[in-house]
């Protein structure tokens, strides 16, 4: 009943003492049993695990097709929503449905979904014409198609572009064996970066923010964000004021075009963090005038001497611990 109350808005629940009254029923079924009916794949799936958490997982895993189709068919939209809302890892194969060996990809991919059905991963096959939003979100390019992308539960991504049908299963095995390196969505590193507020992208944000030995105020913004547009000239003014401070950098990252490093919690725009050379990192939630930003940086920045003292203190503590 607990699961029924929780999921009643999405599913119809019922109970019976006579299994033969059910669609595709069987009077000889071993009870007690939970049976889920669905209009795809094997049409019916059973479970004997009545634990609340296990039952929720069973319903979630079984109520979407083994391979969700991402196209313009509105009948697939509810399954797409559940697919992208799921916390499980997601494998996404993107193709041009109108050209190329679509059927051979489809056959192999459905076979892979069956082979790895016991893994916590969901499968999707998408047409590039219908998947432009996903391409933009994940930072994909059409010339990479056919491609397969995995996003795991920690939002790490793994990509194989120009994939062939006979490479899909072996590549998935490499993923499950932990042999793949993550893919990172990033704009190109700017060749010229001489404006007061420096541009950082996913491929150089760690070098600029954590490894430069400087005090860095970094803004994560979205190009469409009105508050970000209002803040832009203020950050420019603050950066210009601090131009002579060689140990200070004000930087910005387009968080819609780059993967935000896991060190930062970006839930809205703009989000600002202040990072010192010793690695101290604090969210900036102070005033939004240039003077207030400059005052904050001057009061909280670390000097070279302070960084040296902290490093020596940490080294001393380490020696004490060893002794």
N, C-alpha and C positions, 0 to 999 in steps of 0.2 A: 504493500500500500504506500509506503514511503516513496518508492520510485515512481509509482503511478501519480501521486500527488505532485511530485516535482516535475514530471515530464508530460503531464496531461495536455498541455497546450500544443504539444508537437506530435503526440501519439494517441491512438485509441487503445484503451485497456479493457480487458474482459477476463472472465474466468469460467471454467466449466468442469464438471466431474466426468463428462463423457467426451473423450477426445474424438470420437467418430462423428460428432456433430460439427467439428471444425472443418473448414476447407482443407482438402487433402488430409483429412483426419484418418486416424488408425485406432480402432478399438483396442488393439493390443499394445498401445504405447505404454512404456514404463513410466509411471507417475511417482512423485510430482515432477512436472516439466514446465518450462517456459518456452513458448513457441512464438517466434516473430515472423509475421507474414510481410512480404515485400514484392513489388512488381518487377523485379530484376534478378539477374544471376540465378541462384538456385531456388528462388521464390519462397522458400521456407527454411528457417534455421532454428535449432533447438539449443537450450542450455539447461543444465541441472544445478548451476551454481546460484544460490539464492542470497549470497552476500550482497548488500546494497551497492557497495563500490564496484564489485565484479559485475553486477547486473547492469549498472550504468555503462560500464566499459563495453559489455556485450552488445547493448542496444546501440551505442555510438558506433562501434566498429561494424555492426551488421546492417545499419540502416542507410548506408550509402553504397552505391555499386563498387565492386572491387576495383574498377577503373572508371572514374568520373570523366565524362566528356565535356570539354570546354569548347562550345561552339555557340551559334546564335539561336539554337533551339530553346525556347522558354521553358520547356518541360525539364530541362537539365538544371535550371537556375537554383532550385532548392537544394540540390545535391552539391552544387558549386559552393553555395553559402556554407553548408555544413563542412565541406572539405576545407575551406580556408579558415573556418573558425576552430577547427580541431587543433588540439595541442600536440597531436602526434606528428612525427616526421612526415614530410610530403615529397613524393617523387613526381616530377612533372615532365612529360615528354611533349615537346612542341614541334609540330609539323605543318606543312602546307597540305591541307586535306584534299585540295583539288589537283595536285600534281605529285609526282613521285610515287614510290612503292608504299602507299599508305597501308594497304592490307597486310603486307608482310610486317610492317612495324606494329600494327594493331595486334596481329596474332602473337608475335613474340612478347609484346608488352603485357597482354593478358596472361600469357604463360608465366611471365615473371611475377605478376601480381599473385598468381596462384602459388608459385614456388615460395614466395616470401610472405605468405598470408599470416604466418605466426609471428612475424616481426611487427613492431609498433610503427607502421608506416602506411600511408595512404597513397593511392596512385591516381594520376590524372593524365589524360591525353588531350592536348589542346591544338586548335587550329590557329595559326598566327594571325589570321584576319580578325578573329574574335578576341584575341588575347593581347591586344595592344596595351591595355592598362597593366596587365601583368608584366609585359616586356619593360615598360617604363619603370614599374615599381622595383623589379629585380635588376634593372640595368642591363637588359639583354639586347642583342642586335639581330636583325633578321638574317644577316649573312652568316650567323652561327647555326641556323636551322639546317637540318634537324638537330635538335639539342635536347639533352636531358639535364634537369636541374633537381637537386635535392635540397630542401631546407629542413634542418633538424629541429628538435624541440628547443634548442638554445639559439635558434635563428641563424646558425652558421649555414652557409650555402656551399654546395659542391656542384661543379658544372663540367659537362663534357659536350663540346660543340662538334658539329659535323659527325654525329654518332651514326654508326651503321647498325642495322637490326641485330646482327650477330655479336655486337659488342655490349648490348644492354645488360644481359644477365651477368656477365663477368665484371662489368663496371659496378653494378649493384653489389656484388659480392665483395669487391674491394672496399666499397663504402662500409658495409657491415663489419669488415675485418679491420677497419680503422686505418686503411692505407691511402686514403685520399686527402689532399690538402684543400682547405676551404677556398672558395671563390669569394672575392670582395668586389662589391660595386663601387666604382670610383670614377670621378672625372679625371682627365689628364692632369698631371702636375703642371702648374703654370710655368711656362718658359720665362715670362716676365712677371714679376710680382713686386712692383715698386710703389704701389699705392700705400697710403698711411695704414689702412687695415689690410693685413696680409690674408690672402686666400689659401686655405688649406683644404685638402681633399683626403679621401680615405687612404690613399697610398702614401701620404706623407704626414698625416696628422700626428703620428707618434713621434716622428723626428722633430717636428716643430714644437709640439706641446710638451712632450716628456723628455726628450733627449737633447734639447738645444741649450740647456743650462740657463734658461731665462725664465722670468716671470711672465706667464702668458694668460691673458684674458681671451677666451675663445667663445664665440657666439655660434650657436646652431640655429639656422634660420630656414624659412621657406620663402621662395620668391614671391608667392602670392599673399603672404602674411602682411596685413596692414600695419601691425605693431612693429614688425621687422623693418618695413620701409621707413617708418617714423624714426626708428632707432639708428638707421644707417648713417645719416649725417652727424648724429651725436657721437657715434663711435669714431667716425672720421676726425671730428674735432678733438676728441680725447687722445686719439693716436697722434695727431699732429702736435698737441701740447706736450706729449711724452716722447717726441721724436729724438730728443737728445739723451734720453735714458736708454743706454745701449743694452741694459739687462731687462728691458720690458718689451713685450710684443702684444699687440692686439690683433686677433685673427678672427676669421669667420669661415664657416662651412655650410654649404647648401645641403641640409640634411635630407632633402628629397632626392638628390642626385648622387649621394654618397652614403655608404653604410656608416652609421655612427658607432664608434668604438664602444665596447661593452663597459668600459670604465665610466661612461657618462649615462645618466638617466634622463633621456629627453622625451618628455610626455607632451610638450607643446612648444610653440614658437613665439618669441625667441626664448631660448634657454642659454644661459651664460654660466661658464665655470671659470674659476681662477686657479691656476696651477703654478706652484712655485718650483724652483730648481731642485729642491729636496724631495719633490713628489707630493707635497701637501696639496690636496684638491678640495675646493669648496665651491658650492653653487653660489653665484652672485645674485642676490635678491635685493640689492640696494637701489638707490635712486636712479632715475633714467635721464639725468642731465650730465653733460660732459664734465662739469666740475665735480659732481658726486662720484663719477667713475674714476676720475684722476685721483681724487682724495683717497678712495678705497685702495687703489693700486699702490699709492705711495705709502699708506699705512700698513699694508699687508705684504708687500714684496719682501723678498729675502735678498740680502747682499751677499757678495762672494764670501765675506768673512763668516756670516751666519751659516752658510751652506757648509763651509769647511768645519766649523765648530760642531754642527750636527753630525757630519760624517765621522769626525773623530770621536764624538760621544757614542755614536752607534758602534764604532769599532771597539771602543773600550768596554761597552756593555757586552759585546760579543765575546771578548776575551774573558770577562768575568764569568759568563755563562759556561764557557768551556772549562774554566778552572773549577 
